[in-house]
Amino acid sequence: MMSPMTVITRFAPSPTGLLHPGHAYAAYAAFGLAERLGGTCLLRIENIDPTRCKDENIPLILDDLHWLGLAWPEPVRIQSHHMDDYRQAIDKLHALDMLYPCFCTRAEIAAAQPQQTVEGPDGPIYPGTCRHLGAAERQRRMDAGVPHSWRLKTDKALAHTGALTWQDMHAGTVPVEGDFIGDVILVRKETPTSYHLSVTVDDALQGITHVTRGMDMFGATGIHRILQALLDLPTPTYNHHPLMIDPTTGKRYAKSYRSVTLQELRAGGKTRADVRHMVGLD
């Protein structure tokens, strides 16, 4: 008889700043799902961005999570320690001819599509400018040291994989629609990977069966499903939860909005129970 699947979830903060109440809700959602399903929740530190991530934030994040009453198996996976894993995945995608170099700056992309209103997972859908460059011109620019990222040939990828779907615990079966994804970046100019590539590889290597994260990542899941198919990786079940709204601003809790941090709440005398109440858990 086949043994039942061991459920493994994960909470994966980025040390671009300190945790806020929205992170607390997301952490409780991930650890809570694992507990309800008799599984385990892993902790991962997503710090591939060398310009925004700060190592000094990592112990503060761990301290906040312990304060929330959460515990996890060691060791914690720290993405910046595993760049070779991402390079291997990129090498496979190159071998499949699924990538092309993009030399565009953000200003050039914006200027090329001033009227575009359709948003993809990473903002306005890339117009494909560099995809139409000839091989000689691409090589000339790379030889000259022009900074470039690497983008996915999304239509070719879907032609290779065939129609794809993924399962969300609330939305059910969700089809992958390439027109709403576009040619996303998989290798950034400043680092040899990207969020989309790294989380897909990490989830597979860590045996994640259930990905619990906010609804702001719902649209990105199609990218991850394509990469799973191209790289022969398993597909988890997804659980996209609502985003918490800060009642003082009317906006979601976010570092970009300078939301109050758990460190600040703790310093002001708030308790774990207070934070749970703030995010509607008690």
C-alpha positions as a printed Julia matrix, in Angstrom:
282×3 Matrix{Float64}:
  0.0    0.0     0.0
  1.3    3.47   -0.91
  2.1    5.56    2.15
  0.29   8.9     2.5
  2.13  11.98    1.28
  4.12  13.87    3.87
  2.96  17.48    3.78
  5.72  20.1     3.71
  4.98  23.83    3.58
  7.35  26.77    3.81
  7.58  30.36    4.97
 10.1   32.34    2.95
 10.71  35.96    3.99
 13.23  38.23    2.28
 15.62  40.28    4.47
 15.02  43.5     2.55
 13.48  44.78    5.77
 11.95  43.6     9.02
  8.75  41.6     9.44
  5.41  43.4     9.73
  1.93  42.1    10.72
  1.28  40.91    7.17
  4.29  38.63    7.49
  2.95  37.37   10.8
 -0.32  36.4     9.13
  1.53  34.66    6.27
  3.77  32.79    8.69
  0.83  31.61   10.77
 -0.95  30.54    7.56
  1.99  28.41    6.4
  2.79  26.88    9.78
 -0.92  26.43   10.53
 -1.59  24.55    7.3
  1.29  22.19    8.05
 -0.06  21.58   11.54
 -3.61  20.92   10.3
 -2.36  18.43    7.7
  0.07  16.7    10.04
  3.12  17.99    8.21
  6.12  20.25    8.61
  6.75  23.9     7.76
 10.26  24.86    6.65
 11.86  28.29    6.87
 13.72  29.74    3.88
 15.49  33.09    3.6
 15.09  34.52    0.1
 18.06  36.86   -0.26
 19.19  36.66   -3.88
 18.99  40.44   -4.39
 22.39  41.8    -3.29
 21.3   45.44   -3.58
 18.24  45.21   -1.32
 18.8   42.29    1.06
 20.71  42.91    4.28
 22.3   40.06    6.22
 21.87  41.93    9.5
 18.09  41.59    9.14
 18.21  37.78    9.15
 18.72  37.25   12.93
 16.03  39.85   13.62
 13.6   37.96   11.38
 14.4   34.69   13.15
 13.92  36.37   16.52
 10.5   37.72   15.48
  9.38  34.28   14.31
 10.47  32.68   17.59
  8.56  35.44   19.4
  5.47  34.5    17.37
  5.81  31.0    18.83
  6.97  29.31   15.62
  9.64  26.62   15.26
 11.14  24.91   12.23
 13.67  22.2    11.34
 17.27  23.2    10.83
 19.14  24.07    8.72
 17.36  27.09    7.29
 17.89  27.32    3.53
 19.51  30.64    2.63
 19.22  31.25   -1.1
 22.48  33.14   -1.55
 24.35  30.0    -0.44
 22.92  27.94   -3.29
 23.62  29.84   -6.52
 24.99  26.69   -8.16
 21.52  25.11   -7.96
 20.07  28.01   -9.94
 22.92  27.99  -12.47
 22.23  24.33  -13.21
 18.58  25.12  -13.9
 19.57  28.0   -16.19
 22.0   25.74  -18.04
 19.15  23.33  -18.72
 16.93  26.12  -20.02
 19.75  27.33  -22.29
 20.15  23.79  -23.62
 16.44  23.8   -24.49
 16.87  27.21  -26.24
 14.24  28.75  -23.98
 16.08  31.98  -23.1
 17.27  35.13  -24.87
 19.34  38.1   -23.67
 17.58  41.39  -23.0
 19.58  44.62  -22.99
 16.65  46.96  -22.32
 16.58  49.34  -19.4
 13.36  49.92  -17.47
 13.09  53.38  -19.06
 13.4   51.9   -22.55
 10.72  49.31  -21.81
  8.37  51.98  -20.48
  8.97  54.18  -23.52
  8.26  51.29  -25.88
  4.77  50.7   -24.46
  3.41  53.98  -23.01
 -0.24  53.0   -23.54
 -0.08  49.46  -22.22
 -2.59  48.76  -19.49
 -2.34  44.95  -19.26
 -0.22  43.96  -16.28
  1.65  40.7   -16.0
  3.12  39.14  -12.85
  6.08  41.53  -12.99
  4.25  44.64  -14.18
  3.65  45.72  -17.81
  4.19  42.81  -20.18
  7.53  43.06  -21.99
  7.06  44.04  -25.66
  9.68  41.6   -26.95
 12.13  44.22  -28.2
 15.32  42.19  -27.73
 13.74  38.94  -28.83
 13.86  40.24  -32.39
 17.57  41.06  -32.37
 19.71  39.01  -34.72
 22.22  36.53  -33.31
 25.18  38.62  -34.49
 23.88  41.77  -32.82
 23.16  39.91  -29.58
 26.7   38.54  -29.54
 28.19  41.93  -30.37
 26.44  43.53  -27.39
 27.42  40.73  -25.02
 31.05  40.84  -26.2
 31.0   44.61  -25.59
 29.9   44.01  -22.01
 26.44  45.57  -22.34
 24.49  44.63  -19.15
 21.73  42.15  -19.9
 19.21  39.88  -18.29
 17.86  36.6   -19.7
 14.18  36.24  -20.52
 12.0   33.2   -21.03
 10.59  32.53  -24.49
  7.19  31.93  -22.97
  5.3   31.01  -26.14
  8.0   28.52  -27.15
  8.03  27.09  -23.63
  4.27  26.45  -23.73
  4.54  24.96  -27.21
  7.13  22.59  -25.76
  5.2   21.67  -22.62
  1.66  21.71  -23.98
 -1.27  23.09  -22.0
 -0.57  23.39  -18.29
 -2.68  23.85  -15.16
 -2.05  24.1   -11.44
 -4.18  23.52   -8.36
 -5.1   26.14   -5.8
 -6.84  25.1    -2.58
 -9.41  27.89   -3.04
 -9.57  28.59   -6.8
 -9.38  24.98   -7.93
 -7.81  24.16  -11.3
 -6.13  27.21  -12.85
 -4.92  27.22  -16.49
 -1.57  28.75  -17.44
 -2.13  31.62  -19.88
  1.04  32.75  -21.61
 -0.48  35.99  -22.92
 -0.81  37.24  -19.36
  2.75  36.27  -18.44
  4.95  37.52  -21.25
  8.69  36.91  -21.55
  9.63  37.21  -17.89
 13.17  37.66  -16.6
 14.79  34.5   -15.21
 18.34  35.82  -14.8
 18.66  39.4   -13.62
 21.4   41.81  -14.63
 22.75  42.07  -11.09
 22.45  38.42   -9.96
 22.59  35.02  -11.73
 18.98  34.13  -10.97
 15.56  35.66  -10.27
 12.75  35.24   -7.79
 10.75  33.05  -10.18
 13.6   30.69  -10.94
 14.91  30.47   -7.38
 11.61  29.71   -5.67
 10.73  27.07   -8.24
 14.06  25.3    -7.8
 13.99  25.68   -4.02
 10.46  24.32   -3.66
 11.49  21.21   -5.59
 14.77  20.68   -3.74
 13.07  21.12   -0.37
 10.22  18.75   -1.24
  7.53  21.4    -0.75
  4.09  19.85   -1.27
  1.97  22.91   -0.41
  3.01  26.48   -1.24
  1.22  28.94    1.04
  1.6   32.61    0.1
 -0.33  35.84   -0.5
 -2.77  36.54   -3.3
 -0.3   39.04   -4.75
  1.65  36.01   -6.04
 -1.33  34.29   -7.67
 -0.46  35.57  -11.16
  3.17  34.45  -10.85
  2.26  30.83  -10.28
  1.81  30.27  -14.02
  5.5   31.12  -14.51
  6.49  28.63  -11.84
  4.31  25.95  -13.4
  6.03  26.47  -16.78
  9.45  26.18  -15.17
  8.42  23.02  -13.33
  7.42  21.45  -16.64
 10.6   22.55  -18.45
 12.9   21.42  -15.62
 11.03  18.17  -14.84
 10.19  19.29  -11.32
  7.16  18.31   -9.22
  4.21  20.67   -8.91
  2.99  21.52   -5.39
 -0.54  22.38   -4.42
 -0.95  26.13   -3.91
 -2.76  27.99   -1.15
 -3.01  31.74   -1.87
 -4.35  33.6     1.13
 -5.76  37.16    1.41
 -3.46  40.09    2.08
 -3.78  41.88    5.38
 -4.83  45.55    5.3
 -3.29  48.1     7.63
 -6.29  49.93    9.18
 -4.21  53.07    9.72
 -3.4   53.51    6.01
 -6.07  51.47    4.21
 -3.27  49.78    2.25
 -1.88  46.29    2.59
  0.93  45.78    5.05
  4.14  46.14    3.03
  7.73  47.21    3.47
  7.3   49.66    0.6
  4.56  51.44    2.59
  6.76  51.52    5.7
  4.27  49.43    7.63
  4.84  49.09   11.36
  7.26  46.26   12.08
  6.96  43.49   14.63
 10.12  44.87   16.26
  8.36  48.22   16.75
  5.22  46.57   18.08
  7.27  44.54   20.53
  9.17  47.61   21.69
  5.83  49.31   22.27
  4.66  46.54   24.58
  2.45  44.55   22.18
  2.17  40.81   22.81
  1.95  37.84   20.49
 -1.76  37.72   21.24
 -2.08  41.38   20.23
 -0.49  40.66   16.85
 -2.72  37.65   16.24
 -5.72  39.85   16.99
 -4.43  42.55   14.62
 -4.43  40.09   11.71
 -7.77  38.53   12.57
 -6.58  35.2    13.94
 -8.04  35.55   17.45
